Amino acid sequence: MAIKIDARLTPQKLLPKITRLFELSAEKILSLEKTWDSSKGTPVFTVKGQYTSRGWTEWTQGFQFGSALLQFDATGDTRLLEMGRRKTVELMATHVSHVGVHDHGFNNISTYGNLLRLMREGKLPFNEREKDFYELALKVSGAVQAARWSTTADGAGYIYSFNGPHSLFIDTMRSLRSLGVAHQLGHVLMGERDQKISLLQRLVEHAATTAKYNVYYGESHDAYDVRGRTAHESIFNRNDGSYRCPSSQQGYSPFSTWMRGLAWAMCGFAEQLEFFETISDEDLDTATRHDAVPREHNLFLQSMIKAALATADFYLENTCTDGIPMWDTGAPNLHRLGGYLGKPADPFNPWEPVDSSAAAIAAQGLVRLGNYLTEKGQKKSGARYRQAGLTVADTIFGEPYLSIHARHQGLLLHSVYHRPNGWDHIARGQKVPNGESSMWGDYHLRELALLLWREARHEPYLTFFDSRPEPQPGR
């Protein structure tokens, strides 16, 4: 069994739920702003409904302030705009120059990137100095992220995770957008002896390396090779750049699929396919090291489509009928749930937690992949993925996933952070985590809602990049 796709859903039909979501969202953003002490660090996830700080890096702060900007985009609430803009200026500068993380696309695109997008769209008054400020932050962020680089034995490379130069995380497929924005702004990374290093080239190489090593295709990668599953982490020997093995930091095992990692891949591959539609044929050929081949024959783009389809299919086959996944496909007590894939998810079950944040991220990936395929003329396939994304959205835009109680600061309930480390709060009378929220879950719920809200209202399509394509050179 798998997800039951509702073919009748449209963004317009979801508008009542989205309207209610943003009504609840505003008060939760303001509640967190009123009570949070920034000296305690960054809010990460809730305990008994109140946001707390627990993390290995400050990777969620951009989601906090970015949420206010998404809220303004949807509702025009200037209180939220001013809060998001002020806090970005006050607290986000260290994230721009942070050399120790792989999270630039989370923190900085969610803040500086949203602000620049809003100004480009005319939702903010145009101000030359303010625009230059946002653009400079995004240029530096993309270059700093690209400098965190390890090479592989096959001559490619990857942005390494905070674990160190040996480690490639699946998460970074979504964070990779920091390089795309900086490239669009005309920036490069300057290396030794003034070497100009293309940010687009590094984006391409990282994406290709991720698709090759972190995504499975049923092609004898190892004994647990199932098409579409992902490894959270790939480990490389830094002496020669050779691939060694899969690993997992937040999943149950290297040989099962941590579902939020899968969701990061789904969303990341889909939006990168959209991004490459804005790249000229000449730049694409240079970055992918192809000599003037038609796009349909570009091996890199083929690998991106292959990865996007495989991960999306795996999600659809390994989620409950309402589109909500368990936190990991190998979680040790799943067998106690019986045929859990043949019924709606139960976030209050006593054996294993669901992860609604994975659903919010995956739903956006499904909608974007569906839209991309439809634009390419694959209408039947595109409709399937798009409607699957809308089905997931329909579930998480309502109870029991939408947080309706004013005293709970989270917006999306039943999110899981780090099950192996035991960081998630387990309420009295419960055996597994449930009922709590996370900064990334709340942000991506709002981002998904805004994507569909704008479509239903015939506003421009929401992207992380400037969606106006570059002029295409003649062939």
Steps between C-alpha positions, in 0.01 A plus 500: 500500500603863468361850490143538373529790258202734482474601135232760573706731715608843374674791671169686482325222694772523765455876548271472806757283676787726393315810621449341840862386507632852449258637759643262759853553372513874572425463869755223541775707338417795725484277808849365433635848433355624829635220717827393338827611660754514216787460750387137533581436136259397228159340553505148360200297619226512758477333838148502643408747228772756575800551274836397644858497376680176430731451209844429370505817289283811480334370184140602573524875563427587139178300524394709801530835324423361155163385633409860574588596142291218354213612720529856369509370142172314554309753709668839460545528878767770528571413865645173381693666218667745735579228751655273236696783343628638833603162635675410176714812528564453871571128525566336164839647404695222671311245293618668180867448589458169685772268366407203719164388363318372192185699583536828307204423276283453806602804704581761239263423214216495753588853617712709262367296208135556587560871555667540162222301333232716661673814377533361148130419500407851611364389836770709666573857389809504282809627682835482324713479814273242659507290182879520488514391865290189435690416183839533668390272783378239252816522288726450802281222638512305175876534472563405863279194457678399180840529669409214733618255236634147478608328179413145400708236328309546173601866476175649630422620852247598764423753771588313816280495807579631845633150579809579297660461155417128478124554530236569235148560636182453297361814673729726300300443181257761635771724644670493160278784385734752663747431218229539238393843625858624530574380146194681365631814666821465298723389785792254506719349769854636487773246570878494519682721249167668420350186351133559416298199611153472348221467755284339233772242438513412869123484520496256208778284643343483845159409358652234273705351785192489723294330228777247445581402858208596726212386278435135416357372172471122542823457307707292747637788705503260797285218641238754612469677167135594451411753233442844644623450853765740625793489737520791741878511471769371267851449636810559288865417563672836512838355403387426146137619478357151456149412616494268799152445643160643592435634847223672694496762772126536551358186340471153650778349289710560189298230323152635568355831387470795735190661353590863559825441316299354213276809509800735482609314188154512342464873550860576410510307173162637388583864559844463343330368186292818504812710556684350204221618272635854563859410408609563144597205282856630482538530879338161551736335252800658672390409852411141408804462273298415194568636153186666368263208538123548498358518851313174464836328445686674782614218729498720810139606451409139434656402831304774680172380348587139582570589864188717530273226362657222705478685831144617433388148412661357812319754716164425342553127554622532859259743658164446662185544293463865607856586392658511848817289541641323801832652601714219349418201280713273719374617839519192725138490619322558170405132489285559808283742299378228265409624154567863582554597135145393419331757725535865608790575731438495874729756668387373842593137443713348781781356288666740255460873427385649174686801359271772373795726417611244240150515355508880471834495320409205278166653398674803355738273311210303357314812386812647340593174327145467370504855367840445335393181325176659383696789348711240319190347345476200734151592616387164638814445706508864606141490618569192712782663696326835527178346630700292745657820632157661534376190682780527756431873532132434563595273790751725674297819448242361743474324834656305660809650336408868499551646847183687596568575868626850577731385781692270264768702319543249219293492184558146367455227760664155513840602369805295602852637539758241607354166600835317546629767740174504692463876466127500432260559786278207601191616682373336817290199412662463156770255391634684195535868403190673368317830534809719456624733226829606342626818337562324168163329508316826567698687234447241231131473582473877445710481185282224357187695591641816337590310181140379464348827629679699231395258228137507609507881493679510162814657644851426365633150556706478819868415445821551695663657193422775252264311272554718195701280260827616353503563124578177316790517254443373148614151411 
